[in-house]
Amino acid sequence: MSLARERRRWLTAPILTVGGAVVVVSLACGTAVREVTPPVPVPAVEDVEASLYLIGDAGAPAEGGEPVLQALRTDLLAHPGEKLVVFLGDNIYPAGMPEEDAPDRAEAERHIYDQIQAVLDGGARGVFLLGNHDWQGGGADGWWRAHRQAEYVDRYGPDVAVLPRNGCPGPVARDVGSRLRLIMLDTQWYLHGGPKPGAWSPCRVRSPDVLGDSLRAAVARAGDRRVIIAAHHPLRSNGPHGGHFTVKQHIFPLTEGANWAWLPLPIIGSIYPLSRQWGISSQDQSSGLNKRMVAAFDSAFAGQPPLVYAAGHEHHLEVLEGASASYLLVSGAGIYNHASSTAWRDDTRFAAEEAGYIRLDVLRGGPIRLAVVTVDETGQGTEAFSLYLQHRGGTNAE
């Protein structure tokens, strides 16, 4: 959020109704405006051993060419080293992969095909994690839709796959270059209320109570490699799923469904965001089930914190300083013109309500470089932020 935008929020407050003003005060408290740190040098491509691309919520690409996927393809072609693209869930909007004869099957296939093709055109490997929309938004057919997505992706060869397999929660580990260990989770399995693999399944982890222990062991097995955890749901974020709603969402709630519906509904309009903040949905960090999942992960990381925990779910870009992981990344902006609101807090290093993705470059004999790439309507990608990842002690992660 820019300084100008933050000022506009404060300037708007006096002209709202009393009910709206109360909302403004509650939203503004604790908000921080920060200067973005200067960028670090862009490395020569031959100095990059491996690149890990993190892109989420890309499951409704525009027909005729999605700008974010165009930028991703161009970026991949410019990097000749090892490349792995991780799609952080919600790969098929609105409700995952339907049956073969369903009327919306062709459109669902197009949604994920466009993502697969961007990876293969760029000479990379791709992994698709599953999100709540891939599990039918928590519906009874969710597990089967997760299966169908994996079966469809398998048609395109060994360079692309859905992980973890079979609707299992993971963790599943893959190495990237000589220094990164990627550990992947299906967090929707934990939150899903419908049928899912349980005690009778072939999954190694069959109970939420066991997942934390399995994750702790997976991190320990990484040895000297830097650990990147990837999942759909964030540990913490400063968007709607993390409890942040803008004044507009409180006063003009109908614009969430139709951006022309500027009918002011002060007080009444606050019912929906306040219910979200009170934990009505398991998809929000305020819910009891979501809190238990985050607590299990925090406990698993306590003895050996990973370098990065990366997620999607929120439709924007965030780089946060973490507690249980050195960095918390949110990269759920894989569709142009689909951004959600975010706020700057004390833990924010960067945040943008823009389309794009995050790239981690492992430099030969050097640090690991993070770059946030924002994308415009023409498919042009621009580095909006960069830094060298550091351990909590302040030394570069090499």
Secondary structure, 3 states (H helix, E strand, C coil): CCHHHHHHHHHHHHHCCHHHHHHHHHHHCCCCCCCCCCCCCCCCHHHEEEEEEEECCCCCCCCCCCHHHHHHHHHHHCCCCEEEEEECCCCCCCCCCCCCCCCCHHHHHHHHHHHHHHHHHCCCEEEECCCCCCCHHHCCCHHHHHHHHHHHHHCCCCCEEECCCCCCCCCEEEEECCCEEEEECCHHHHHCCCCCCCCCCCCCCCCHHHHHHHHHHHHHCCCCCEEEEECCCCCCCCCHHHCCCCHHHHHCHHHHCCCCCCCCCCCHHHHHHHHHHCCCCCCCCCCHHHHHHHHHHHHHHCCCCCCEEEECCCCCEEEEECCCCCEEEEECCCCCCCCCCCCCCCCEEEEECCCEEEEEEEECCCCEEEEEEEECCCCCEEEEEEEECECCCCCECC
